[in-house]
């Protein structure tokens, strides 16, 4: 499964749909019952930048829920992302809570590279603002004259 690497597609989906409005909007508050195995870092008010920095699973879930299952599926299919199956566990209808975490969504390394190639070449069906926000959120700095983009785990 893509696990934490799926934050990039979720960020693109959320930005394209207008749910994520910038690096610092929206701010959503932690609620009891949300996943918190990330410790105190996950129990804080979180915006898109903090979500990516601390790999906050519940922010991914809220973004997916705001998209809704139908739109979430449309994006996965439009991105040709792995097996495109964001339904979740069989019979549980829980895809919005983690199809990307040990569940229905699968992607091979070569499929991940194909997705990233389309992203870098801006060949995904997205508004320019979605690409721009992804560049901001996943900017990892510069090294050896190269600009680096990525997602680290916590």
Secondary structure, 3 states (H helix, E strand, C coil): CCHHHHHHHHHHHHHHCCCCCECCECCECCCCCCCCCCHHHHCCCECHHHHHHHCCHHHHHHHHHHHCHHHHHHHHHHCCCCCCCCCCCCCCCCHHHCCCCCCCCCCCHHHHHHHHHHHHCCCCCCCHHHHHHHHHHCEEEEECCEEEECCCCC
